[in-house]
Amino acid sequence: MPSSDSAAGEAVAVVEADDTETDGAVEGAHSKAFAAAADIRQGVVSAEEAALRLLQELTRDERLRLLDGDEDFWTGLRDMLASGYNRTPYVHGAIDRLGIPGLRFSDGPRGVVMGSSTAFPVSMARGATWDTELEERVGDAIGKEVRAQGGNFFGGVCVNLPRHPAWGRAQETYGEDPVLLGALGVALTRGVQRHVMACVKHFALNSMENARFTVDVRIDEATLHEVYLPHFRAVVEAGVAGVMSAYNSVNGEWAGQNRALLTGILRDEWGFEGVTVSDFFYGLRDAAASLSAGLDVEEPFAQQRAQHLPADLASGRACWEHVDRAALRILTTQLRFAARHDTLPAPDPSVVACAEHRELARTVAARSIVVLRNETVEVRPLLPLDATRLRRLAVIGHLADLPNTGEHGSSDVRPPEVVTVLAGLRAALPGVQVVHEPGDDPQAAVRVAAGADAAIVIAGYTAADEGEYISGDMFSRPELARLSPPSEGSQAAAELASVLAGGGRPAEPAGANLVGSTGMGGDRERLTLRPEEENLILAVTRANPRTVVGIVAAGAVLMERWRHSVPAIAMLWYAGMEGGHAFADVLLGRHDATGRLPFSVPTDEAHLPDFDRDATVAHYDRWHGQRLLDRRGLEPAFPLGFGLSYTTFDLTDAAAEASEDDVLTVSVLVTNTGARPGSQVVQIYGAREDGTNDDAVPALLGFTRLDLDAGETQRACVTASLRPLSRRDPATHTWIAPTGAYRIEAAAHYGDPHAACVRVRLG
C-alpha cells in the first residue's frame, strides 16, 4: 500500500465527488464493491487501486460516513439498554448504494458476543495452555461464528500486558510476558482471519481499568518498545486487519489521537496497512485531532466525528486529505479481505455453539487447568482422584454451582448453557453421592466434608470483583458527557434518560456492562481470597486431609495464609461454558494436568509494582512480574510457566544455533519418565552470562508443547526470538542486536533447576 501521505495525495488529486447524495442506485451499482474484490482476486488491479476507484464513486458525505458508526448515538444507546450489548453487529461505514458492507463489528475475546455463542475459557486461561495450535483452532471457531451471525470484523484479539494482577481486565489477555502474548495473539488472528477480519487491542498501555478514562501513562521509549509493544508488533506483522486504540493517555496524548502511536510507530515503523479504530464511545477527545493523528474509524455509533468534522473541515481544523487517507485504508482493508473470502459461503447459523465448538471449549478448559500443588496423601499424590474409590464427595462454596464465565462487560458471551463445577462432577460421577454446601459457614462445611472420601472447595472471584468497569455516572461525568452529541430534540435520548432516571436496568448482565451499571467489576480491591473463604479452606482441610482447592480467577491470587496447609490446589480460571466437565476430566485423571502459569504468583503484594487504581498519572518502567521478582532476588510462590503434571519429564541434551533473522533455533530431548501419557511445555529462556547488568535477568524467548506417551522421547525444536534480548536506542530510534555470551535454558518453568542449558555467542 502507498504511504499514508502519498495515498491521500493521490486520492485528493483524483476524487472530485459531488457533495450531494445520488438519488437511487444506477443499474448494477450494488455489485461494484463485489466486482472490485473480484478484480483484485483475478490480479486485474491491486487492492489499493480498486479502493481508489471505489472512492471516486463516493460523495463527500458518503466518505465522511465511512469514518464512524452508522447508527445514531442516542438510538444506539437506547437499543443497547433495551436488548443488551452487541447482540447484532455494530456497523461502520456501510454504503448500500455501492455494495460496501462496512466494518461489521463483534466484540470478544472469550467468544462471539453476538447472539448465543460458544463461551470459551477467557484468554488468560488459554494463555495457560501455552498452545498456539489450540488457540488457532479457537480463532477458527470464533471466526465461523462471527460470520455466521452477519459480522466481518472481530474486535477480540487482546494482547495488553497485565503489569499488575489487580488489573480488572487481565482475563481478556494471555499473560505477563510479551513473547507469550504475541504468540497466542498471532495464533488467534490466524484462525479468525480464515473467516473474518481480526482487530488487535488496546493500543497501547491499557492495563488499568477504573482510571482508564483519566490516566496518563508515562513511559520512556526503550521500555515502550522493548516491553509493552513487542506483542502488538508480532500481531501486526502477522497481518491483522485492524488495530483498536486505547482509552488512556500515553505521554500526554490520548491514545485515540496519538500520532506517535497511530502513525509514527504503527504505520511508519511497522508498516501496518490495515484500519485503525477507536475504543467505544469515548476513545477520542477531538475529532479533527484523531483524524490527523491517523485514527480511521470512530466506534461504535455516530458521535464526535458526525457532530464536529463537517465544521472542522469548513474551518480548516481538519482537511479532506486526511478524510481520503482514512477512507482509502477503510476501503482497501475491506476489499483485500473480500478478495480472499467473498467466494466462500458464510457458515450456516447452526455452527454457533455447535457440538464441535462446545467440545473444543471443553478441551481448552481442561488443557488450561494448572495444578499448583499435589502432595502425597496415603502413599500417593492426592490427584488425580480415583473414581472407583469415591462413594461420597463434598463440594464446598457458592462458586461451585455458579455460572461464572467471566466479567459482564464488553467481552461477555451469552452461551446457551454453562456447565458448573457441581454439574460437571455429578455428570462424571453418576454413582457417587456429590453433596454441595454453598455457604461460607465453616461449621456447616466441616459437617459435609468430614465424612466424605474427598472434599472440593471452589473459591475465588466473579464479575463483581474484577472485569470491565463502567460506573453508574459514566454518561454524565462532565469530561465525558461533553463528548456525546446534543440530546435536545432526540426522542431516543429522552427515552434513555427516562429509563435511567427510573433506575432501569437491562434484563440480562451483558447489557448492564455499558449502561446503568452501579459499579461492577473494575480493578481488584484485593489479591487474596475473601477472609471467609480462607477460613473455610482451613476448616475443611482440617476436617478432611483429602481436600482440593480450585481457584476461579483471572490473575495471581496470594495464598500464603493457607497454601501450605492444603494438599492440592488448582487454577480453574473462568473456564467457559464447558468448564465443569473439564474440571472433572482433570480431577479424575481422564485428562492430564497440562496447564502452566502464564504469570508468576508472588508471596507478598509488596513484591509487585505500585498500583493505584484511581491514578491520573502512572509511570511504567520495564520491571514487573517474574523478572521483577528475579531482579530483586525474591522467590515467588509459583514462577512463570509453572504447573504440575500427573507424570514426570526430563529435559536433556540442549543445542542452539543462531541465524541472521533474529531467531535462535533451540532443540532439546524431552522424555516422559512417568507411567502415563502427558504433556510438557518446553520454555526457552536466555540471559547474558556476564551478570553485570539487567540483561543478566532471563527473558522468555520461545516455547512449544509436546504430548508424549509413557516412556517416550522426542526432540523438541523451538524457534526462539532474539528480539527480547535486543535493546532500543532512544537516540537513533533503532534496535541494537544482542552480542556476547548468553546462557540459554530449555526449561519446564522460569528458574527451573533441572533445565537443560547451552551457551551461545551472539553477534
N, C-alpha and C positions, 0 to 999 in steps of 0.2 A: 504494500500500500504506500502511496506517496506520503511524505511527511505531512503533519497536520497543517502546516502553513501553506505548503505547495498545493495540497488538495483543496484547501479553502480558496486559495487564489484562483485555481482553475475553475472552481465552481462559480465564483463571483464573475469571472470573465465570460462564462458561457450562459449561466442561468439568468434570464431576464423575464421571470414569470410575472403574470398579471397579479395584482393584489386582490382580485376577487375570485370567489369560488366559481367553478364552471357548473352551470345548471344541467344536471343529467350527465350520464356517462356515455361516451361515444361507444359505438359497437365494438365489442371486444376489449374494452378498457380494463375490465376486471381480470383479464388474463395477462396484463402487462408485467406484473411482478413475477408471475409464474414463467412467462416467456423469457424474462431476463435471467431467471435462475437456470432455465434450460439452455440458454446461450452460454452461460458460464460452464455448465456441465459438459457441453459439447466442445468447449475450447474456442468458441467464436469470439468471446470477449473475456477480460478479467472481471473479477467481482467489483473492483474499483471503477472500471469503465462502465459496467452495467449500472452501478449505483449512480454514477454521474448522469447517465442518460435518463434514469428514472427521476432523478432530482429535477431535471429540466421540465418534467411534466407537472411538477407541483407548484401550486400558487404559494405566495409568501405566507398566507395564513396556514396552509397545509404544512409548510416547512416548520413553522412555529409549533404546530400541533404534534410534530414528531418529538418535541423536546420535553414532554411531560405526560402525565396520565390523561386518559380520555374522559374520565368521569369527573363531574363537578365535585369539589372538595366537600361541601356540606352534605350533598346527596350521598357521597361515598361513606362519610362518617355515619350518617343516619342508617344506611343499609347495613353497615358493619355492626352497629349496635343491635339491629333487628335480627340479623341472621348469623353473625359471627365473622371472624376474620378470615379473609381469603378463601371463602367457600368455593368460589369460581375464580378463574384467572383475573388478575388486575391487568388491564390492557393499556399499553402506552404507544401512542402514535400509529394506530390503525387508520389507513386511508382506503376506505372501501372502494372509492372511485377507481383506484388503480390496482386494487387487489393486494395492497400492502397489509399484512396481518398485524404488524406491530409486535412489540415485545409483550408476550402474554405470560405474566409472572405467577409463579407459585413459590411459596416460601418452603423452608426446610430447617435443619438438615436431617432430622431423625426419620424422615419420610416425606410424603407429599401432604402439605397442609390442606389442600383442597379435598372436598368430598369426604369419604370414609375410607382412608387409605391404610396401607400397611405401616404400622408403627414399629420401626426397627429400634434396637437399643440406641441410646444417644451417642453422639460422636465420641465422647470420652471413653465410653465402653468399647467402641470399635477401635479406638486407639490402643486399648489394652490387648487387642488381638495381635497387634504388630503384623498384620496380614494384608498386604496390598492386593493380592488376588481376590481375597474375600471382599474387600472394600470396593473393588471394581465391580464385583457381582451385585453388591448393594446399589451402586450407582446405576447399573444397567436396569435393575428392577425399578428404582425411583424414576429414571428417565422414561420407562414404559408407562408408568402410572401417571406421570405429568402429561405426556402426550395423549394418553387415552382419555384424559379429562379436559382436553382443549388447551393445554398450556404448551408453550415452546421455550420457556426461559425459567430455569430453576435457580433460585437465589439461595441455595443452601450449602455451598462449599465454604465452610467457616474454618479459617486457619489462624485465628488470632491466638497469640501466645498468652497463656494464663500466668502472669508474673507472680500472682499470689493466689492461693487456693480459696480465698474468700470471694473472688470474683463470681458474681451471680450467674453469669452465662458460661462458666467454664465447661458445662456439659455439652455445649454446642461445638466444641473444638476437640482436638485429638490428644493433647498432652503438652508437656512443658518444653520439649526440645524442638528446635527448628527442623532438624532432619526428619524426625517422625511426623511432624505437622506437614511438611512438604510432600513426603512420600505418600501419605494417605490422602491428602488433598488432591494430588495428581491422579491417584487411583480412582477416587470418586468422580473426578472430572472426566476421566476417560470413559467410565461406564455411563454416566449421564449423557455425554455428548454423542453416544451412539443414536440417541433419540431426540434430544432437545439441547438447546444452548444452556451452558452452565455459567454461573456467576460466583466469583470468589469474593469473600467479605471478611471483615470490615476494614478497609484500607485507610488508615493504619493506626496501631497503638490503641486499639479498643480493648481494654482489659479492666475497666471499672464500670459498674452498672448504675448505681444510684446517681453518680455525678456525671453521667455521660453527656448531658446537655450543657454542662458548665465547665468541665475540667479542661485545662490546657496542659498537655503533656510536653515537658521539656526534655530534650534528648540531644546528645551530640551525634555528629554524622557517623562516626565509626560504629557506635553502639546501634544506631538505627539500622545500618546496612548489614552489620555482622550478626545481630541477634534478632531483630524484630521484622526484618524484611526478607530473609532468605527463603522462607516457606512461600510467601507471595510470589517471589521471583520464580520459584520452581513451578508453580501452577500456571503462571503467565507463560513461561517457556514451553509448557505442555500444551498450549493452545486454547486456554479457557476463553470463552466468548465474551464474558463480561466481568467487570470489577465494580464492586459496590464500595463507596466511600463510607467513612465512619462518622458518628455524631461529634466526637470530641474534637478539640482543637489540638494542633501539633505545632509547637514552636511559634505560637502566637497567631495562627490562622486556622479557621475551621477546616476540617478535612475535606468537606464537600466543596470547598472553593480554594483549595490549597494547591497553587500552581506547582510548587516544588514536588509534591507527591504525584499529582494527576498528570502533569506534563513532563517535568524535569526528570523524574525517576521512571515513571510508568512507561512513557512513550519515548522520550529522547534516549534514555539509558537502556531500558529493557526492550524497546521495540514493540510494545503492545499495540495490536492492530484492531482490537475489539471495541466494545462500547463501555463507557463508564456511566454508572447510575448512582443516584443518591440513596442514602438510607431514608426510611419512610418519614413523611410529614415534615420533620424539622432537620433534614440532612444538609441544609444550606441556610445561609442567613441573608444572602444578597444575590438576586437572580442574575444580574449582569456580571458580578464578580465570579460566580460559579461558571458561567459560560466562558468567560475569558480564561479562567484557570484550566479549563479542559474537561469539565463535567458535561456529559452529553444529555442525560435524561434526569429530570426530577421525578421521583416516585412518591406515592402511587397515583395521586389524583392531580387535577388541575389546581395548582396552588400559587406559589410565589411567581413562577415564570409567567403563567397565564395572567396574573394580576399586574406584573411590573414590566415584562420585557417589551411590549409594544411602546410604552412611553420611554423606556430606556433606549430603544432603537431610535426613536424620534429625536431624543435629546443628545444622542451621541455617547451615552454611557455604555451602550452595547453596540455591536456592529454586525452587519449581515454576513461579513466574512466568517465570523465565529459561529453564527447560526448555520451557515452552509458547511462549515468544518464538522460540526456535531452531526448535522443531518447526513452527511456522507458516511460518517462512521456508523451511524444507526442503520442506514440502508445497506451499506456494504456488509455489515455483520449478519443481517437477516438474509441477504442474498447468498452470501457464502454458505450459510447453514442450509438454506433451501436447496442450493445446488447439490448438496450431498444427501439430503434427506427427503425431499418432497416426492421422489418417485416411490418411496416406501410407504405402504399403507399404515395409518395410525393403528396402534394396538386396539383390540376390542375392549370396551369398558370392563368386561369380565376379568381382565388381568388385574384390576385393582383389588388388593387384599386377597389375591387368589391363593390356592393351597400351596403352590410352589413358592410364592413370596413369603407366606407365613412360615414355611419350613426353613427358608433362608433366614428369617428373623430368629427362629429358634436356634439355628446353627451358630449364628453370630453371637447371640446371647450366651450360649454355652461356651463358645471359644473365648469370650471376654472375661469370664469369671476368674478372678485372681485369688488363689488360695495363699494367704499370708502366713498362716500358722497351722501346723498339723502335728501335734505332739502324740507321743505314744501313750495309749490307754489300754491297759490289759494286753501287753506284749506286742501290739501292732498300732500303727498310726490310726487315729480315730477315723480319718477319711481315706477312702470312701466308706460310707456306711454299708454294711452287709444287709441287704433287704430280707434275706432269708432268716435273719436273726431278730427282726423287728416285729414286735407284737403291738406295741403302743408307742406312739411318737408324740411328744409335746411340742407344740408350735406356739411361741410366745411373741406378743407385740401386735399393736394395731396395724403396723405396716404390712404384716404378713397377708392380710386379706384386703389390701387397698390397691385399686388400680392406679399405679403410681409410675407413670411412664416419663415423667419429667415436668419441666416448668410449663405454665399455662400462658406463655407469651406467644411471640410470633412463630416459634418453632413447634407449637403444639400440633399433634396429629390426632385425628379422631378415628381410631380404628373401630371396626365393628364389634370387637371383643378384646378384653385384656385378661390373660390367664395370670392370676395372682400366685404368689408362692404357696399359699394354702391350697388353692385349687390344683396346682401342679403336683404337689406332694400327694394329695388324695387320689389324683388320677394315676400316679405312678405306683401307689401302694394300696391297691384295692382291698387287700386282705388285712390291712393294718388299721388299728384304731388311731386316727390322727385327731388329737384333741387340741383345740385352739383356746388360748387365754389372751384376749385382746387388750387388756388394760395394763396400767403401769404399776399396779399394786404388787409389790414383791411377795407378800404372803400368798396371794392368790396364785401367782406364777409358780411359787415353790410347791404348792399343793398339786399343781398339774404336772410339774417336772419331776417331782421326787419319785414317782412310781413308773416313769417312762423308761424305755430302753435307750432313748436319746432325747435331747432337748434342742430345739432350734429357736434361737432368739433373732428376730428381724428388727433392726434398729436403723435409724438414720434420718433422712430429710424428705421433705416434699416440696411442692411448688410454693408453699407458704414460706419456706426457709431460703430458697435460692432460685434464681431464674430472672427472666426479664422483669424490669421494674418500671411500672407506669403508675405514678401516684395519682390520686383522685383529682388533683388540680392540674394535670398535665395540659389540658386545653385552655386553662385560664391563667396560667403563670404569665405575667406581663411580658417577659422577654420572648416567650414562645407564642403567646396569643397574637402578638403583633405580626407574626409571620403567616397567620391564617387570612384568607380573603374576608372582606367585609361580610357580616352576617345579615345586615339590614336588607330587608326585601327578599330574603331567601326562605322559602317555605320549609325546605329541608332543615335549615339551621334552626328555625323556630320549633320544628317538631323535635329535633335533637335536644334543644335546650329544655323543652317541656319534660322530656323523659328524664334527663339528668337531674333537673330540679326536683323531680319526684322520687329521686333515689333509685331510678330504674337500672336494671342490670340485664345483660343478655341472658338468654336461657341456658347457655352452655359455657363452660370455662374458657374456651378459646376466644370468645368474644370479650370476656372480661379483661383480657390482657391489654387491650388498647383503648377501651372506652369505659369509664365508670368504675374503674378499679379503685379500691381504697388503700392500695399499697401492698400487694402481694409480692413475694419473691424479692428480688434485688440482691445486693451483695450480702453474704452471710454475716450474721452477728457473732457467730462463734465457730470455732473449728473442732470443738469436741461434740460428742453427743449430748443430749439433754441430761442433766443430772439424774432425772428419774429413770432414764434408760440405762445409765451407767450403774445405778443401784440395782436395777432389775437384772442386768447381766451378772453382777457379782453374786446376787442372791441365788439365781438359777444355777450358776456354776458350782456354788457350794452344795446345792441340793442334788445336782446330777453331774458327775465328773465327765459324762459324755455329752458335753454341750458344744454346739456350733453357733457362732455369731455371724450373721450375714448383714453386711453394711450396705445400705442404699444411699448413695451419694454420688456427686459428680466429681469431687476432687478429694484432696487429702483430708483425712479425719484423724485428729490427735487421739490416741488410745492409751496413753501412758497410765491412766488410773486403773485400767483393767486388763490390758492385753496380755500381760504375763500370767494372769490367772486363768485364762481361757484356753482349752486345748486346741481349738480350731477356729480360725477366722477366715472369712472370705469376703471380697469386694463383689457385690452383686450389681452395682450401678443402677441406673434407671434402664431396665432391661427390655423395654418394648412389650409388644402385645403377647409374645410367647415366653416371656421371662420366667414364669412359674414352671413351665415344662423344662426349660433349660436348666434351672437351678436343680430340679430333681435329677436331671440327667447327670450333672456333675456330682451332686451329693452322693448318689448311689453308684458312681463309678461307671455309668454307661457311656460317659464321655470323659476323657482325661481332663485334668485341671491344666488348662493351656494358657490362661491369661497371664500377662506380665504388666506390671505397673507402668503407665505412661508418664508418671511423675514420681518424685520422691516424697516420702512422708517423714517430716521432722519429728523430733521428740518434744519440741517446745516452740510455741508461736514466736518467741523472741529470736529464733534462728531464721526467720523469714524476713524479706524486705519490709520496709514500712508500708502500711496500707491505711489510708484514711478515706472511707467511702464517701465522705462529703467534701473532699478536697476540691478547690478551684484551680490549684496548680499542683502537678505531680512531676517529680524528677525521676527519670528512669536511667539506671546505669545497666551495665551488662550482666550483673550478677543476680541470679535468682535460682530457686530450685536446687537440684543436686549439685551443680557446680559451685553455688554459693556455699553450701554446706562443706564441700570438699576444700574450698579455698580457705574457709575459717577453721578447718580441722575438726569439724563436728560430725559425729556419727548419726546417720538417720535411723529412724525406727525401721524403715524399709527403703532401700535405694531404688533409684530409677531402673526400670527393667526387671525388677524382682518379681518372682512368682514361683510357687512350688508346684511340682508335677506329682502324679501318682507313680512315676517311675523315676529313674536317675539317668544322668547323661555325663559323658566325658568329652571334653574338647581337647584335641591334641594336634601336633604337627602343623602349626600355623605357618603360612607363607604369604608374602606380599610382594606386589610388583606395581610400581608407579608408571603411568603413561603420561602423555603430553596434553591430555584433555581434562585436567583437573580431577582425575579419578585414580583410585588405588584399588587394584584387584587383590582381594584377600581371600585365601582359602584355608579351611581347617577341617580336620576329620572330626565327625560327630558320631558318637557311639551311644546307643541306648543300652545301658548296662543293667537295666531292670528286667522284671519278669512280665511286663505288659507293654502294649504299644503306647506311644506317647508323642508329644510334640514339643520341640525345643526352638526357642528364638535365639539365634546367634547374633550377638550385638558386637559391632566393631567400634572400638574407642581408640583415639590417638592423642598423644601429648608429646611435647618436646622433652628430650632426655636431660637437658642441662639443668632444668629446675630453677632457673634464675628469674623467671618472670611468670606472668599469668598464663602463658602458653603451656606451662607445665601442668595445668589443670586439664584432665582428659575431656575430650569432646566426642560426642557420638558422631560417627562418620557414615554409618550404614547398618543394615540388618537384613536378615532373611529368616524364614521359618521353615523347619523340616519336620515332617511326620515320619517316624521310624518305628518299625516293628521291634519287639523284644530281641535284643542281641544284634540288631542291625547297625551297620556302619555306613555312613555316606560322607562324601567330601562336599561341604558347603562352599559355594563360591559367592562372594559378596562384592558387588561393585560399590565401593565406598567413595564418597565425595571428599575431595581435599578442600572444598570451599570453607568448611568450618575452621580450618587451620589457617586460612588466608586472612589478611588484615587490610582494612580500608585506610587509604592515605587521605586525610581530610584536605591536605594542601593541594593535591592534584586530582582528587575525586576518582582515584583509580585503585586497583587492587594490587596488593603485594603478595606474591605466592610464597608458601612456606618453604624454608630452606633449612638444612641441617639434619641432625639425627632425631628421629622420632621413634617412640615406643608404641607399637600397635598391638592392641589386645583383642582377641576373639573371646568374648565373654558371655556368661549367662545373665549378667546384670552389671551395672556400674560398680566398680570396685571388687569384682569377683576375684577372690584369692586363688581360684583354680583356673583362671583364664590362660589360654594358650597365647604366648607372646612372641612377637617377632620385631626386630629392629630394622628400620629402613632409613636411608639417607635421601632426602628430597632436595631438588634444586641442583 
